[in-house]
Amino acid sequence: CRTPSESEEFVEIKKRRDDLEHHLVQQMQQVFPEGQLQQMLARMPEAIHMVLAAQPYADQQEQQQVQQQQQQHQHQHQQQQKVQHQRLDAQVVASTQQSAKAASSHPALLAHVQLALLAHVQPARTAKYCSRLASEQ
């Protein structure tokens, strides 16, 4: 159910992502020994998942309160979902900023992690992010 222009844009984004990934692998092969690089790449999806799954205890408490409120106030459901999405966005921004400090010496790695996080949380925004990323380079 994609329009032709969206499909072309999607293919272009995928190609750019693959190019970025290939470039990243080439860069990392110069920095890390071969075996270590393979391990890191194999664990990247797991690491991204862990970053997304990691939540402080206080935030879990807050989410439980929100869920109780949802049961009591069904008509506020959409508004609370929006708040949860904003909270999740904020968490992703925070975790991406932490990644930025760790990966600042490898900008391509940082871009790859940011893109993967964004694609996981906000697929619709990934296209905008990709075009912004391309225009910055």
mmCIF file of the C-alpha atoms, coordinates in Angstrom:
data_MODEL
# 
_entry.id   MODEL 
# 
loop_
_atom_site.group_PDB 
_atom_site.id 
_atom_site.type_symbol 
_atom_site.label_atom_id 
_atom_site.label_alt_id 
_atom_site.label_comp_id 
_atom_site.label_asym_id 
_atom_site.label_entity_id 
_atom_site.label_seq_id 
_atom_site.pdbx_PDB_ins_code 
_atom_site.Cartn_x 
_atom_site.Cartn_y 
_atom_site.Cartn_z 
_atom_site.occupancy 
_atom_site.B_iso_or_equiv 
_atom_site.pdbx_formal_charge 
_atom_site.auth_seq_id 
_atom_site.auth_comp_id 
_atom_site.auth_asym_id 
_atom_site.auth_atom_id 
_atom_site.pdbx_PDB_model_num 
ATOM 1   C CA . CYS A 1 1   ? 0.000   0.000   0.000  1.00 0.00 ? 1   CYS A CA 1 
ATOM 2   C CA . ARG A 1 2   ? 2.929   2.349   -0.689 1.00 0.00 ? 2   ARG A CA 1 
ATOM 3   C CA . THR A 1 3   ? 2.724   4.952   -3.404 1.00 0.00 ? 3   THR A CA 1 
ATOM 4   C CA . PRO A 1 4   ? 5.403   4.646   -6.124 1.00 0.00 ? 4   PRO A CA 1 
ATOM 5   C CA . SER A 1 5   ? 7.297   7.694   -4.849 1.00 0.00 ? 5   SER A CA 1 
ATOM 6   C CA . GLU A 1 6   ? 7.322   6.285   -1.294 1.00 0.00 ? 6   GLU A CA 1 
ATOM 7   C CA . SER A 1 7   ? 8.621   2.955   -2.604 1.00 0.00 ? 7   SER A CA 1 
ATOM 8   C CA . GLU A 1 8   ? 11.418  4.692   -4.512 1.00 0.00 ? 8   GLU A CA 1 
ATOM 9   C CA . GLU A 1 9   ? 12.236  6.760   -1.436 1.00 0.00 ? 9   GLU A CA 1 
ATOM 10  C CA . PHE A 1 10  ? 12.253  3.588   0.682  1.00 0.00 ? 10  PHE A CA 1 
ATOM 11  C CA . VAL A 1 11  ? 14.614  1.835   -1.748 1.00 0.00 ? 11  VAL A CA 1 
ATOM 12  C CA . GLU A 1 12  ? 16.859  4.922   -1.785 1.00 0.00 ? 12  GLU A CA 1 
ATOM 13  C CA . ILE A 1 13  ? 16.932  5.023   2.039  1.00 0.00 ? 13  ILE A CA 1 
ATOM 14  C CA . LYS A 1 14  ? 17.732  1.304   2.196  1.00 0.00 ? 14  LYS A CA 1 
ATOM 15  C CA . LYS A 1 15  ? 20.536  1.775   -0.353 1.00 0.00 ? 15  LYS A CA 1 
ATOM 16  C CA . ARG A 1 16  ? 21.958  4.718   1.617  1.00 0.00 ? 16  ARG A CA 1 
ATOM 17  C CA . ARG A 1 17  ? 21.740  2.698   4.828  1.00 0.00 ? 17  ARG A CA 1 
ATOM 18  C CA . ASP A 1 18  ? 23.500  -0.271  3.205  1.00 0.00 ? 18  ASP A CA 1 
ATOM 19  C CA . ASP A 1 19  ? 26.197  2.063   1.823  1.00 0.00 ? 19  ASP A CA 1 
ATOM 20  C CA . LEU A 1 20  ? 26.648  3.605   5.269  1.00 0.00 ? 20  LEU A CA 1 
ATOM 21  C CA . GLU A 1 21  ? 26.843  0.138   6.829  1.00 0.00 ? 21  GLU A CA 1 
ATOM 22  C CA . HIS A 1 22  ? 29.427  -0.997  4.243  1.00 0.00 ? 22  HIS A CA 1 
ATOM 23  C CA . HIS A 1 23  ? 31.470  2.181   4.791  1.00 0.00 ? 23  HIS A CA 1 
ATOM 24  C CA . LEU A 1 24  ? 31.198  1.683   8.557  1.00 0.00 ? 24  LEU A CA 1 
ATOM 25  C CA . VAL A 1 25  ? 32.417  -1.916  8.325  1.00 0.00 ? 25  VAL A CA 1 
ATOM 26  C CA . GLN A 1 26  ? 35.385  -0.803  6.180  1.00 0.00 ? 26  GLN A CA 1 
ATOM 27  C CA . GLN A 1 27  ? 36.286  1.913   8.694  1.00 0.00 ? 27  GLN A CA 1 
ATOM 28  C CA . MET A 1 28  ? 35.960  -0.448  11.640 1.00 0.00 ? 28  MET A CA 1 
ATOM 29  C CA . GLN A 1 29  ? 38.091  -3.130  9.954  1.00 0.00 ? 29  GLN A CA 1 
ATOM 30  C CA . GLN A 1 30  ? 40.955  -0.637  9.981  1.00 0.00 ? 30  GLN A CA 1 
ATOM 31  C CA . VAL A 1 31  ? 40.467  0.015   13.710 1.00 0.00 ? 31  VAL A CA 1 
ATOM 32  C CA . PHE A 1 32  ? 39.625  -3.415  15.158 1.00 0.00 ? 32  PHE A CA 1 
ATOM 33  C CA . PRO A 1 33  ? 41.064  -6.904  14.626 1.00 0.00 ? 33  PRO A CA 1 
ATOM 34  C CA . GLU A 1 34  ? 38.855  -9.089  12.393 1.00 0.00 ? 34  GLU A CA 1 
ATOM 35  C CA . GLY A 1 35  ? 37.439  -11.422 15.092 1.00 0.00 ? 35  GLY A CA 1 
ATOM 36  C CA . GLN A 1 36  ? 36.568  -8.556  17.428 1.00 0.00 ? 36  GLN A CA 1 
ATOM 37  C CA . LEU A 1 37  ? 34.744  -6.705  14.635 1.00 0.00 ? 37  LEU A CA 1 
ATOM 38  C CA . GLN A 1 38  ? 32.588  -9.755  13.796 1.00 0.00 ? 38  GLN A CA 1 
ATOM 39  C CA . GLN A 1 39  ? 31.612  -10.100 17.465 1.00 0.00 ? 39  GLN A CA 1 
ATOM 40  C CA . MET A 1 40  ? 30.693  -6.415  17.717 1.00 0.00 ? 40  MET A CA 1 
ATOM 41  C CA . LEU A 1 41  ? 28.563  -6.469  14.553 1.00 0.00 ? 41  LEU A CA 1 
ATOM 42  C CA . ALA A 1 42  ? 26.827  -9.670  15.650 1.00 0.00 ? 42  ALA A CA 1 
ATOM 43  C CA . ARG A 1 43  ? 25.948  -8.108  19.004 1.00 0.00 ? 43  ARG A CA 1 
ATOM 44  C CA . MET A 1 44  ? 24.778  -4.733  17.630 1.00 0.00 ? 44  MET A CA 1 
ATOM 45  C CA . PRO A 1 45  ? 21.033  -5.627  17.349 1.00 0.00 ? 45  PRO A CA 1 
ATOM 46  C CA . GLU A 1 46  ? 21.204  -7.090  20.867 1.00 0.00 ? 46  GLU A CA 1 
ATOM 47  C CA . ALA A 1 47  ? 22.885  -3.918  22.158 1.00 0.00 ? 47  ALA A CA 1 
ATOM 48  C CA . ILE A 1 48  ? 20.248  -1.710  20.515 1.00 0.00 ? 48  ILE A CA 1 
ATOM 49  C CA . HIS A 1 49  ? 17.520  -3.876  22.037 1.00 0.00 ? 49  HIS A CA 1 
ATOM 50  C CA . MET A 1 50  ? 19.163  -3.574  25.470 1.00 0.00 ? 50  MET A CA 1 
ATOM 51  C CA . VAL A 1 51  ? 19.389  0.218   25.156 1.00 0.00 ? 51  VAL A CA 1 
ATOM 52  C CA . LEU A 1 52  ? 15.692  0.394   24.270 1.00 0.00 ? 52  LEU A CA 1 
ATOM 53  C CA . ALA A 1 53  ? 14.680  -2.081  26.982 1.00 0.00 ? 53  ALA A CA 1 
ATOM 54  C CA . ALA A 1 54  ? 16.712  -0.437  29.750 1.00 0.00 ? 54  ALA A CA 1 
ATOM 55  C CA . GLN A 1 55  ? 14.419  1.636   31.936 1.00 0.00 ? 55  GLN A CA 1 
ATOM 56  C CA . PRO A 1 56  ? 15.043  3.034   35.400 1.00 0.00 ? 56  PRO A CA 1 
ATOM 57  C CA . TYR A 1 57  ? 12.885  1.593   38.203 1.00 0.00 ? 57  TYR A CA 1 
ATOM 58  C CA . ALA A 1 58  ? 11.187  4.961   38.799 1.00 0.00 ? 58  ALA A CA 1 
ATOM 59  C CA . ASP A 1 59  ? 10.034  5.103   35.188 1.00 0.00 ? 59  ASP A CA 1 
ATOM 60  C CA . GLN A 1 60  ? 8.496   1.623   35.498 1.00 0.00 ? 60  GLN A CA 1 
ATOM 61  C CA . GLN A 1 61  ? 6.559   2.844   38.547 1.00 0.00 ? 61  GLN A CA 1 
ATOM 62  C CA . GLU A 1 62  ? 5.351   5.841   36.564 1.00 0.00 ? 62  GLU A CA 1 
ATOM 63  C CA . GLN A 1 63  ? 4.241   3.612   33.684 1.00 0.00 ? 63  GLN A CA 1 
ATOM 64  C CA . GLN A 1 64  ? 2.270   1.396   36.093 1.00 0.00 ? 64  GLN A CA 1 
ATOM 65  C CA . GLN A 1 65  ? 0.454   4.493   37.368 1.00 0.00 ? 65  GLN A CA 1 
ATOM 66  C CA . VAL A 1 66  ? -0.316  5.525   33.789 1.00 0.00 ? 66  VAL A CA 1 
ATOM 67  C CA . GLN A 1 67  ? -1.679  2.034   33.065 1.00 0.00 ? 67  GLN A CA 1 
ATOM 68  C CA . GLN A 1 68  ? -3.947  2.199   36.146 1.00 0.00 ? 68  GLN A CA 1 
ATOM 69  C CA . GLN A 1 69  ? -5.215  5.600   35.014 1.00 0.00 ? 69  GLN A CA 1 
ATOM 70  C CA . GLN A 1 70  ? -5.933  4.151   31.570 1.00 0.00 ? 70  GLN A CA 1 
ATOM 71  C CA . GLN A 1 71  ? -8.179  1.515   33.128 1.00 0.00 ? 71  GLN A CA 1 
ATOM 72  C CA . GLN A 1 72  ? -10.036 4.218   35.079 1.00 0.00 ? 72  GLN A CA 1 
ATOM 73  C CA . HIS A 1 73  ? -10.234 6.770   32.265 1.00 0.00 ? 73  HIS A CA 1 
ATOM 74  C CA . GLN A 1 74  ? -10.668 5.073   28.872 1.00 0.00 ? 74  GLN A CA 1 
ATOM 75  C CA . HIS A 1 75  ? -11.556 8.372   27.163 1.00 0.00 ? 75  HIS A CA 1 
ATOM 76  C CA . GLN A 1 76  ? -8.080  9.741   27.975 1.00 0.00 ? 76  GLN A CA 1 
ATOM 77  C CA . HIS A 1 77  ? -6.468  6.740   26.290 1.00 0.00 ? 77  HIS A CA 1 
ATOM 78  C CA . GLN A 1 78  ? -5.137  8.562   23.217 1.00 0.00 ? 78  GLN A CA 1 
ATOM 79  C CA . GLN A 1 79  ? -3.688  11.454  25.212 1.00 0.00 ? 79  GLN A CA 1 
ATOM 80  C CA . GLN A 1 80  ? -1.805  9.096   27.537 1.00 0.00 ? 80  GLN A CA 1 
ATOM 81  C CA . GLN A 1 81  ? -0.480  7.090   24.602 1.00 0.00 ? 81  GLN A CA 1 
ATOM 82  C CA . LYS A 1 82  ? 0.892   10.324  23.196 1.00 0.00 ? 82  LYS A CA 1 
ATOM 83  C CA . VAL A 1 83  ? 2.597   11.037  26.540 1.00 0.00 ? 83  VAL A CA 1 
ATOM 84  C CA . GLN A 1 84  ? 4.075   7.515   26.565 1.00 0.00 ? 84  GLN A CA 1 
ATOM 85  C CA . HIS A 1 85  ? 5.396   8.000   23.017 1.00 0.00 ? 85  HIS A CA 1 
ATOM 86  C CA . GLN A 1 86  ? 6.947   11.331  24.043 1.00 0.00 ? 86  GLN A CA 1 
ATOM 87  C CA . ARG A 1 87  ? 8.497   9.635   27.078 1.00 0.00 ? 87  ARG A CA 1 
ATOM 88  C CA . LEU A 1 88  ? 9.871   6.839   24.881 1.00 0.00 ? 88  LEU A CA 1 
ATOM 89  C CA . ASP A 1 89  ? 11.230  9.429   22.433 1.00 0.00 ? 89  ASP A CA 1 
ATOM 90  C CA . ALA A 1 90  ? 12.920  11.187  25.366 1.00 0.00 ? 90  ALA A CA 1 
ATOM 91  C CA . GLN A 1 91  ? 14.436  7.884   26.531 1.00 0.00 ? 91  GLN A CA 1 
ATOM 92  C CA . VAL A 1 92  ? 15.769  7.197   23.041 1.00 0.00 ? 92  VAL A CA 1 
ATOM 93  C CA . VAL A 1 93  ? 17.224  10.705  22.832 1.00 0.00 ? 93  VAL A CA 1 
ATOM 94  C CA . ALA A 1 94  ? 18.883  10.228  26.242 1.00 0.00 ? 94  ALA A CA 1 
ATOM 95  C CA . SER A 1 95  ? 20.301  6.813   25.349 1.00 0.00 ? 95  SER A CA 1 
ATOM 96  C CA . THR A 1 96  ? 21.439  8.123   21.960 1.00 0.00 ? 96  THR A CA 1 
ATOM 97  C CA . GLN A 1 97  ? 23.200  11.016  23.703 1.00 0.00 ? 97  GLN A CA 1 
ATOM 98  C CA . GLN A 1 98  ? 24.957  8.478   25.953 1.00 0.00 ? 98  GLN A CA 1 
ATOM 99  C CA . SER A 1 99  ? 25.934  6.548   22.816 1.00 0.00 ? 99  SER A CA 1 
ATOM 100 C CA . ALA A 1 100 ? 27.174  9.827   21.331 1.00 0.00 ? 100 ALA A CA 1 
ATOM 101 C CA . LYS A 1 101 ? 29.648  10.301  24.178 1.00 0.00 ? 101 LYS A CA 1 
ATOM 102 C CA . ALA A 1 102 ? 30.898  6.726   23.778 1.00 0.00 ? 102 ALA A CA 1 
ATOM 103 C CA . ALA A 1 103 ? 30.981  6.752   19.976 1.00 0.00 ? 103 ALA A CA 1 
ATOM 104 C CA . SER A 1 104 ? 32.067  10.345  19.334 1.00 0.00 ? 104 SER A CA 1 
ATOM 105 C CA . SER A 1 105 ? 35.362  9.071   17.928 1.00 0.00 ? 105 SER A CA 1 
ATOM 106 C CA . HIS A 1 106 ? 33.362  7.000   15.385 1.00 0.00 ? 106 HIS A CA 1 
ATOM 107 C CA . PRO A 1 107 ? 30.716  9.314   13.824 1.00 0.00 ? 107 PRO A CA 1 
ATOM 108 C CA . ALA A 1 108 ? 29.629  6.656   11.318 1.00 0.00 ? 108 ALA A CA 1 
ATOM 109 C CA . LEU A 1 109 ? 28.994  4.194   14.158 1.00 0.00 ? 109 LEU A CA 1 
ATOM 110 C CA . LEU A 1 110 ? 27.002  6.847   16.017 1.00 0.00 ? 110 LEU A CA 1 
ATOM 111 C CA . ALA A 1 111 ? 24.894  7.588   12.922 1.00 0.00 ? 111 ALA A CA 1 
ATOM 112 C CA . HIS A 1 112 ? 24.253  3.863   12.461 1.00 0.00 ? 112 HIS A CA 1 
ATOM 113 C CA . VAL A 1 113 ? 23.126  3.435   16.096 1.00 0.00 ? 113 VAL A CA 1 
ATOM 114 C CA . GLN A 1 114 ? 20.916  6.551   15.917 1.00 0.00 ? 114 GLN A CA 1 
ATOM 115 C CA . LEU A 1 115 ? 19.338  5.319   12.694 1.00 0.00 ? 115 LEU A CA 1 
ATOM 116 C CA . ALA A 1 116 ? 18.700  1.854   14.133 1.00 0.00 ? 116 ALA A CA 1 
ATOM 117 C CA . LEU A 1 117 ? 17.120  3.323   17.281 1.00 0.00 ? 117 LEU A CA 1 
ATOM 118 C CA . LEU A 1 118 ? 14.958  5.686   15.264 1.00 0.00 ? 118 LEU A CA 1 
ATOM 119 C CA . ALA A 1 119 ? 13.865  2.987   12.821 1.00 0.00 ? 119 ALA A CA 1 
ATOM 120 C CA . HIS A 1 120 ? 12.891  0.773   15.774 1.00 0.00 ? 120 HIS A CA 1 
ATOM 121 C CA . VAL A 1 121 ? 10.867  3.439   17.603 1.00 0.00 ? 121 VAL A CA 1 
ATOM 122 C CA . GLN A 1 122 ? 9.576   5.744   14.852 1.00 0.00 ? 122 GLN A CA 1 
ATOM 123 C CA . PRO A 1 123 ? 9.658   4.048   11.426 1.00 0.00 ? 123 PRO A CA 1 
ATOM 124 C CA . ALA A 1 124 ? 7.707   6.946   9.880  1.00 0.00 ? 124 ALA A CA 1 
ATOM 125 C CA . ARG A 1 125 ? 10.305  9.482   11.016 1.00 0.00 ? 125 ARG A CA 1 
ATOM 126 C CA . THR A 1 126 ? 13.249  7.447   9.725  1.00 0.00 ? 126 THR A CA 1 
ATOM 127 C CA . ALA A 1 127 ? 12.839  8.759   6.175  1.00 0.00 ? 127 ALA A CA 1 
ATOM 128 C CA . LYS A 1 128 ? 12.990  12.388  7.358  1.00 0.00 ? 128 LYS A CA 1 
ATOM 129 C CA . TYR A 1 129 ? 16.015  11.567  9.505  1.00 0.00 ? 129 TYR A CA 1 
ATOM 130 C CA . CYS A 1 130 ? 17.797  9.891   6.577  1.00 0.00 ? 130 CYS A CA 1 
ATOM 131 C CA . SER A 1 131 ? 17.290  12.876  4.304  1.00 0.00 ? 131 SER A CA 1 
ATOM 132 C CA . ARG A 1 132 ? 18.491  15.232  7.063  1.00 0.00 ? 132 ARG A CA 1 
ATOM 133 C CA . LEU A 1 133 ? 21.528  13.011  7.626  1.00 0.00 ? 133 LEU A CA 1 
ATOM 134 C CA . ALA A 1 134 ? 22.289  13.061  3.893  1.00 0.00 ? 134 ALA A CA 1 
ATOM 135 C CA . SER A 1 135 ? 21.997  16.858  3.698  1.00 0.00 ? 135 SER A CA 1 
ATOM 136 C CA . GLU A 1 136 ? 24.392  17.300  6.646  1.00 0.00 ? 136 GLU A CA 1 
ATOM 137 C CA . GLN A 1 137 ? 27.128  15.230  4.969  1.00 0.00 ? 137 GLN A CA 1 
# 
